[in-house]
Amino acid sequence: MSYIILILAITFNAVANILMKVGMLKEKQGTNLVDLLLNMLLNPVLIVGIICFAIGLAAYCFVLTKLNLSVAYPIMTSVGYVIVIIASWLFLKETITLIQIAGFTFIIAGVWMVAH
């Protein structure tokens, strides 16, 4: 059950990052920091991203009561990286280089080693 909640935490965190990026793509260039902050507070995509972060954080905190930090944290961060990068490529049309692909491979190998 702990690993299922960890998967949910990872998913909410990744979705939050993607929504934050999409929300900021729609942001107008403010003339100052106050304008930018006001626009951000009224941006529904950004708000949903923040809510996803909060849900992911709550799920991750629950996981930390069940799993060792030395296992949960590497899985949380590394799998999250891979999900965000793949989603950025698929949905935001960002470019992925061969070096990045090699890095993903090492990340996945590292997660496998930590989890086992």
PyMOL commands that set and color helices and strands:
alter all, ss='L'
color gray80, all
select helices_A, chain A and resi 2-25+33-41+44-64+69-91+98-115
alter helices_A, ss='H'
color red, helices_A
deselect
rebuild
show_as cartoon
